[in-house]
Amino acid sequence: MTNYIQTDVFIAGGDPVGLLIAYCLARQARQGVDSVLVEQYVKKEQAMYGRATTLYPRTLELLDQLDLLEDLNQIGYIGRNSVTYKDGKRVTSRGWHVMFERMHGTFLDYCLNLRQKYLEEVIQGAYEKLGGQAFAGWKLESYSVDNASGDDYKVTSHVREIQTDRLLTVKGKYIVGADGGRSLVRRTADIPFNGDHTKFKWVQLDHGVKRIGFAMTDAMIAKYGGKLTEEQAKEEAILSMHPFTLEFESVDWWTLYSINQRVADTFFANNRVLLAGDACHTHSSGAAQGMNTRVHDAVNLAWKLGGMMKGWYKAAVLQTYDSERRPLAMRLIELDKAFSATISGQVPDSHKDAYADSNELFTKLFNETIQFNVGLGINYPENIINKALPTGMVSAGWRAPDALVYGLGSRVPTRLFHRTKNVGQWSIIVFAGQPALTREIFAPAVKKLKEIADTLPSGMARFLTLVAQSAAEGDQMFDTPKIGNVYYDQDRSAHTAYTISTRSGAVAVLPPDGILGHAVFLDEIDSLVDFFKGFT
């Protein structure tokens, strides 16, 4: 017997990417977006080892704005420092401690290490609290897109429950392939998945909270012929720790795997097919970017897809998922090629003229790309949702800064990011400056903003007013216009972070994922009308 379901979005794949997209859609403001998620593996029966473990600051910020980070912090290992040894001596010229030293401009200046299994459990639990259900043990068999269909449910997917052979037909408006490197969604859409097959091989040994990884050097390959047993892997790990000692009580999981890099030609095809995570880019664990990149994919895609389902956006908004995320995946692939080579003791051909030592090159590459690796330096090009700003402000397309502000009557600060949680809404932050200095331009600006608010789709945006004064001066607020909730930028840290003068004020517009989309001075509010008309 075949059952039938109709949904807005069909998601193939229940790893953190698929689960996060489903969760983000379910928590959309006013009313969540419906989705059906299938995952062929029953995760409780899968090994917990050999998967991504490290989450960097920008990823933590994204998860925090989705109300997931607190639970993750409770079960993960927080890292704020690192030590590196070479030939038995501690070295400071390279290593993760350099990265920790450069985690500036965020309140989440640490790395969180936890098994992918637990990340999935937290996201799935949050999804289920919102009424979502993940179909575990169900496999996507096939799907088709009928753009000539008379309704908007143009994607028909056929899934099968593996244990019972029960069939399910799902009609959806979009299909998202979060089904890994061998993605059926990608292959059915005939999207090329090109890349490099390398000769590099790495070893990984897992036990509890401990993980040992190393590259097979040319000497090891000559010694073992490119193959390795578990005992030989342990022997090489012990040798690599010299002059320190290492003893193995047990190994829960181990692997010898090849390093390859691939990226899909497009992340969005046929107006209905979307790819995320490993389904559209795969690379090594050398820079520990795998899970971070997947989270960024999911968050970027989900708010755009959710807004499309609500009728808020023009189709071009969804196209920006491909134009924003694919170039970053390409950059990561190029970095990964260099990292994989240097970690394996090789100097890539592109660097051989300048470097003879792979360690020296690795150190240079690592130091130069820290901000990209921790995510705080990730940015998107100018497009319909990232529009150039007035001179002197933080650049559009970059992460919007966080800051501490105070609520009315409160003596306890709150983070600006906690006032702009990701529920699929845009945040329009009005920097009022010092009321005594901006009063003449601020009042008409607020009036105009209220008119703009009436023209936007219902529920699409929320407003916050930040006043650059002490919370103790609260009585002055009776004479200050406002839109949305008011907060005090008591030490001017928010105005400073956005490089906005407290004498002139401005308005910053943030899409749901906290990127700075656009900003204008208080006396140029009219230009916001054209900005929103460009994509709503």
C-alpha positions in Angstrom: 0.0 0.0 0.0 1.3 3.4 -0.9 0.7 6.4 1.4 0.7 10.0 0.2 1.9 13.2 1.9 1.9 16.7 0.6 4.4 19.2 2.1 6.2 22.4 1.3 9.8 21.1 1.4 11.0 17.5 1.1 14.4 16.9 2.6 16.5 13.8 1.8 19.1 13.2 4.5 18.9 13.4 8.3 22.5 14.4 9.2 22.9 17.8 10.9 22.4 19.6 7.6 19.0 18.1 6.8 17.8 18.3 10.4 18.9 21.9 10.8 17.1 23.0 7.6 13.9 21.2 8.8 14.3 22.8 12.3 14.9 26.3 10.8 11.8 26.0 8.6 9.7 24.8 11.5 10.6 27.8 13.7 9.8 30.4 11.1 8.1 33.5 12.6 4.3 33.5 12.9 3.8 30.1 11.4 6.4 27.5 10.6 7.0 26.0 7.1 6.0 22.4 6.7 8.6 19.8 5.7 9.1 16.1 5.4 12.6 14.7 6.2 13.7 11.1 5.5 16.9 9.4 6.6 17.7 5.9 5.5 20.0 5.1 8.5 18.7 4.6 12.0 21.2 6.7 13.7 21.1 4.8 17.0 22.5 1.9 15.2 25.4 3.8 13.5 28.9 4.2 14.9 29.4 7.6 16.5 33.1 7.8 15.6 35.0 9.1 12.6 32.8 12.1 12.1 33.2 15.9 12.4 33.6 17.2 15.9 34.8 20.8 16.0 32.6 23.9 15.8 34.1 27.3 15.4 32.9 30.7 16.8 30.8 31.9 13.8 29.0 28.5 13.7 28.4 28.8 17.4 26.8 32.2 16.9 24.5 30.8 14.2 23.5 27.9 16.5 23.0 30.3 19.4 20.6 32.5 17.4 18.7 29.3 16.7 18.4 28.5 20.5 20.5 25.3 20.2 23.9 26.3 21.6 23.1 26.1 25.3 22.2 22.4 25.1 25.2 21.7 22.9 27.6 23.5 25.4 26.2 21.2 28.2 27.4 18.0 26.4 30.4 19.2 24.4 34.0 20.0 25.2 34.9 23.7 25.2 38.4 24.5 24.0 40.0 27.8 24.6 43.7 26.9 24.2 46.0 24.5 22.5 49.7 23.4 22.7 51.8 22.1 19.9 55.0 20.1 20.1 57.7 19.2 17.5 60.5 16.8 18.2 59.6 16.8 21.9 59.7 20.6 22.2 56.9 23.0 22.5 56.6 25.4 19.6 54.7 28.7 19.3 55.1 29.5 15.6 52.3 27.2 14.5 49.3 25.4 16.0 45.8 26.1 17.1 46.8 28.4 19.9 47.4 31.0 17.3 43.8 30.7 16.2 42.5 31.1 19.7 44.6 34.3 20.1 42.8 35.8 17.1 39.2 35.0 18.0 38.3 38.7 18.4 35.0 40.5 18.1 32.8 37.7 19.4 31.5 36.7 22.8 31.8 33.0 21.7 35.6 32.9 21.5 36.1 29.2 21.8 35.8 25.9 19.9 33.1 23.4 20.8 34.1 19.7 20.3 31.4 17.1 20.3 30.5 14.0 18.3 28.2 14.5 15.3 25.8 12.0 16.9 25.1 14.4 19.8 24.7 17.4 17.6 22.1 15.5 15.6 20.3 14.4 18.7 20.0 18.0 20.0 18.8 19.4 16.7 16.3 16.5 16.2 15.0 17.0 19.7 14.4 20.7 19.1 12.7 19.9 15.7 10.4 17.3 17.4 9.4 19.9 20.1 8.1 22.0 17.2 6.0 19.1 16.0 8.5 17.9 13.3 9.1 14.2 12.6 12.1 12.6 11.0 11.3 9.5 9.1 14.3 7.3 10.2 14.8 4.1 8.2 13.3 5.5 5.0 15.2 5.7 1.8 14.6 8.0 -1.2 14.2 5.8 -4.2 13.5 8.4 -6.9 12.0 11.8 -7.6 10.9 13.8 -10.5 10.2 17.5 -11.2 7.2 18.5 -13.3 7.4 22.2 -14.0 4.3 22.0 -16.1 2.2 20.9 -13.2 -0.9 22.9 -12.6 -0.1 23.5 -8.9 3.0 24.5 -7.0 3.7 20.9 -5.8 6.0 20.1 -8.7 8.3 17.6 -7.0 7.2 14.1 -6.6 9.4 11.9 -4.4 9.1 8.1 -3.8 10.5 6.7 -0.6 10.6 3.3 0.9 10.7 2.1 4.5 13.7 -0.3 4.5 12.5 -2.9 7.0 8.9 -3.2 5.7 9.1 -2.2 2.1 6.2 0.2 2.7 6.1 2.9 0.1 5.4 6.6 0.6 4.8 9.3 -2.1 5.7 12.9 -1.1 4.5 15.8 -3.2 6.5 19.0 -2.4 7.3 22.4 -3.7 11.1 21.9 -3.4 13.4 19.0 -2.7 16.6 19.5 -0.7 19.4 17.0 -1.1 21.3 16.7 2.2 22.1 13.1 1.4 25.9 13.1 1.4 28.7 12.8 -1.1 26.9 10.1 -3.1 23.7 12.2 -3.2 20.8 10.6 -5.2 19.2 14.0 -5.4 22.3 15.5 -7.1 22.7 12.5 -9.5 19.1 12.5 -10.5 19.3 16.2 -11.3 22.4 15.4 -13.4 24.5 18.0 -11.6 28.2 17.4 -12.3 30.3 16.8 -9.1 33.9 17.4 -10.3 37.1 17.5 -8.3 40.5 16.0 -7.6 41.4 12.4 -6.7 44.6 12.7 -4.7 47.2 10.2 -3.6 47.1 11.4 0.0 45.9 9.0 2.6 45.2 9.7 6.3 44.7 7.5 9.3 42.3 8.1 12.2 42.0 6.1 15.4 39.0 6.9 17.8 38.4 6.0 21.4 35.9 7.8 23.7 36.8 11.5 23.8 40.2 10.9 22.2 41.1 10.9 18.6 44.5 10.4 16.9 45.0 11.3 13.3 48.1 11.4 11.0 48.9 11.4 7.3 50.6 8.4 5.6 54.0 9.8 4.5 55.9 8.7 1.4 58.0 6.6 3.8 55.0 4.9 5.2 53.5 4.2 1.8 56.8 2.7 0.7 56.9 0.6 3.9 53.3 -0.7 3.8 52.4 -0.4 0.1 49.6 2.0 0.8 47.8 -0.4 3.1 47.7 -0.5 6.8 46.4 -2.8 9.6 45.1 -1.5 12.9 48.2 -2.7 14.7 50.5 -1.0 12.2 48.4 2.2 12.6 48.9 2.1 16.3 52.7 1.5 15.9 53.0 4.5 13.6 51.0 6.6 16.1 53.4 5.6 18.9 56.4 6.4 16.8 55.0 9.8 15.8 54.7 10.8 19.5 58.4 10.3 20.2 60.0 11.3 22.6 56.7 11.1 24.4 55.0 7.8 25.1 51.6 6.5 24.0 49.8 3.4 25.1 46.6 2.0 23.6 44.0 0.4 25.9 41.5 -0.1 23.1 40.5 1.4 19.8 36.7 1.8 19.2 37.0 2.7 15.5 39.7 3.3 13.0 40.1 4.0 9.3 42.5 4.6 6.5 41.0 6.9 3.9 41.9 8.8 0.8 41.6 12.6 0.5 39.5 14.0 -2.4 37.9 17.3 -3.1 34.8 17.8 -5.0 32.2 20.6 -5.6 28.9 20.5 -7.5 28.5 22.7 -10.6 25.5 24.3 -9.0 23.7 24.2 -5.6 20.3 25.0 -7.2 18.9 23.4 -10.3 15.6 23.2 -12.2 14.1 25.9 -10.0 13.1 23.2 -7.5 16.2 21.2 -6.5 18.6 22.3 -3.8 21.8 20.8 -2.5 23.5 21.3 0.9 26.4 20.0 2.8 28.3 17.0 1.5 25.8 16.6 -1.3 27.4 19.7 -3.0 31.0 19.8 -1.6 33.4 17.3 0.0 36.9 17.8 1.3 39.3 16.6 4.0 39.2 17.2 7.7 42.5 19.1 7.5 41.0 22.5 8.4 38.1 21.0 10.5 35.6 22.8 8.3 33.2 20.1 7.3 30.5 20.5 10.0 30.9 24.2 10.1 30.4 24.6 6.3 27.3 22.4 6.5 25.8 24.5 9.3 26.4 27.7 7.3 24.8 26.1 4.2 21.8 25.0 6.2 21.2 28.4 7.9 21.7 30.4 4.6 19.3 28.1 2.7 16.6 27.7 5.3 15.6 31.4 5.8 15.5 32.0 2.1 13.5 28.9 1.4 11.2 29.7 4.3 10.5 33.2 3.1 9.8 31.9 -0.4 7.2 29.5 1.1 5.5 32.5 2.8 5.5 34.5 -0.4 7.8 37.2 0.9 10.5 37.1 -1.7 11.1 37.2 -5.4 12.7 34.0 -6.9 16.1 35.8 -7.1 16.5 35.6 -3.3 16.7 31.8 -3.4 19.2 32.1 -6.3 21.6 33.9 -3.9 22.0 30.7 -1.9 24.0 29.3 -4.8 25.8 32.6 -5.6 26.8 33.1 -1.9 27.6 29.6 -0.7 29.2 28.0 -3.8 32.1 30.5 -4.1 32.9 29.9 -0.5 32.9 26.1 -1.0 35.2 26.6 -4.0 37.6 28.7 -1.8 37.5 26.0 0.9 38.3 23.3 -1.7 41.4 25.3 -2.8 42.5 25.8 0.8 41.9 22.1 1.5 44.1 21.1 -1.4 46.9 23.0 0.0 46.3 21.9 3.6 46.0 18.3 2.6 49.3 18.4 0.7 51.2 20.2 3.4 49.8 17.9 6.2 50.9 15.0 4.1 54.4 16.4 3.8 54.1 17.7 0.3 54.4 21.2 -1.2 51.8 21.8 -3.9 53.0 22.6 -7.4 51.5 26.1 -7.1 53.8 26.9 -4.2 57.0 25.1 -5.1 58.8 28.2 -6.4 58.5 29.9 -3.0 58.6 27.0 -0.5 60.6 23.9 -0.1 59.4 23.0 3.3 55.8 21.8 3.7 55.7 22.7 7.4 56.7 26.3 6.7 54.0 26.6 4.0 51.4 25.0 6.3 52.1 27.6 9.0 51.8 30.5 6.5 48.5 29.2 5.1 47.1 28.5 8.5 48.0 32.0 9.8 46.6 33.7 6.7 43.3 31.9 6.7 42.4 31.9 10.5 39.5 34.4 10.2 38.0 32.4 7.3 38.5 29.1 9.3 36.8 30.4 12.4 34.0 31.8 10.3 34.2 35.4 11.5 35.8 36.4 8.2 33.3 34.7 5.9 31.5 37.2 3.7 29.2 37.3 0.7 29.4 39.5 -2.5 27.1 42.4 -3.2 23.7 41.2 -4.6 20.0 42.1 -4.1 20.1 41.4 -0.3 23.7 42.7 0.3 23.8 46.3 -0.9 26.7 48.6 -0.6 26.6 50.9 2.5 27.5 54.5 3.1 31.3 55.1 3.5 32.7 54.3 6.9 30.3 51.6 8.0 30.9 47.9 8.3 30.8 46.3 4.8 27.6 44.7 3.5 27.7 41.0 3.2 29.9 40.6 6.3 28.8 39.3 9.7 27.0 42.0 11.6 28.7 42.8 14.9 27.4 41.7 18.3 27.3 44.1 21.3 26.0 44.4 24.9 22.9 46.6 25.3 20.4 47.2 28.2 16.7 46.8 28.2 14.4 49.4 29.7 14.7 49.4 33.5 17.4 46.7 33.5 20.8 46.8 35.0 21.8 43.5 33.4 23.2 43.7 29.8 21.9 41.5 27.0 23.6 40.6 23.8 22.3 42.2 20.6 22.4 38.8 18.9 19.9 37.5 21.6 17.5 40.3 20.6 17.8 39.2 16.9 17.2 35.5 17.2 16.9 33.6 13.9 13.2 32.9 13.3 13.3 33.7 9.7 12.7 37.5 10.3 14.8 40.4 9.2 16.1 42.7 12.0 16.0 46.4 11.3 18.1 48.1 13.9 17.6 51.8 14.4 20.7 53.4 15.9 19.2 56.6 17.4 22.5 58.0 18.5 22.3 60.6 21.4 18.7 61.8 21.4 19.8 65.4 22.3 21.9 65.5 19.1 19.7 63.5 16.7 16.2 64.5 17.7 15.5 66.7 14.6 16.4 63.9 12.1 15.3 60.9 14.3 11.6 61.8 14.6 11.0 62.0 10.9 13.1 58.9 10.3 11.0 56.9 12.7 7.8 58.1 11.0 9.2 57.0 7.6 10.3 53.6 9.0 6.8 53.0 10.3 5.5 53.7 6.8 8.0 51.2 5.3 7.0 48.6 7.9 3.4 48.8 6.6 4.6 48.0 3.1 6.6 44.9 4.0 5.0 41.4 4.1 3.4 40.7 7.4 5.8 39.1 9.9 8.9 39.6 7.6 10.7 42.2 9.8 11.1 43.3 13.4 12.5 46.6 14.6 14.8 47.5 17.5 15.7 51.0 18.6 19.2 51.5 20.2 19.7 54.8 22.1 23.2 55.9 22.9 22.7 56.9 26.5 22.8 55.5 30.0 19.9 53.3 31.3 19.8 55.7 34.2 18.5 58.4 31.8 15.4 56.4 31.1 13.1 59.2 31.9 14.2 60.9 28.7 12.6 58.1 26.7 9.2 59.7 27.1 10.2 62.3 24.6 12.1 60.0 22.2 10.3 58.4 19.2 10.8 54.7 18.8 9.9 51.8 16.6 10.0 48.3 18.1 11.6 47.6 21.5 14.0 50.1 22.9 17.5 49.2 24.3 20.2 51.4 25.7 23.6 51.3 24.1 25.0 52.6 27.4 28.7 52.4 26.6 28.2 53.1 22.8 29.7 49.7 22.0 27.0 48.9 19.5 27.3 52.2 17.7 31.1 51.8 17.7 31.0 48.2 16.4 28.9 49.3 13.4 31.0 52.5 13.0 27.9 54.6 13.4 28.3 58.1 14.9 26.1 58.9 17.9 25.8 62.4 16.5 24.1 61.3 13.3 22.7 57.8 13.8 21.8 55.2 11.1 19.6 52.2 10.3 21.2 48.7 9.8 19.2 46.0 8.1 20.1 42.4 8.9 18.7 39.3 7.2 17.8 36.4 9.5 21.3 34.8 9.5 22.8 38.0 10.9 24.7 39.2 7.9 24.7 43.0 7.4 22.5 43.4 4.4 22.3 47.2 4.1 22.5 50.4 6.2 21.6 54.1 5.7 21.9 57.3 7.6 18.8 58.6 9.4 18.4 61.3 6.9 18.4 58.8 4.0 15.6 56.5 5.0 13.9 56.8 1.7 16.6 54.6 0.0 15.4 51.6 2.1 12.2 51.6 0.1 14.2 50.7 -3.1 16.3 48.2 -1.2 13.3 46.2 0.0 11.5 46.6 -3.4 14.4 44.9 -5.0 13.6 41.5 -3.6 10.2 41.5 -1.8 
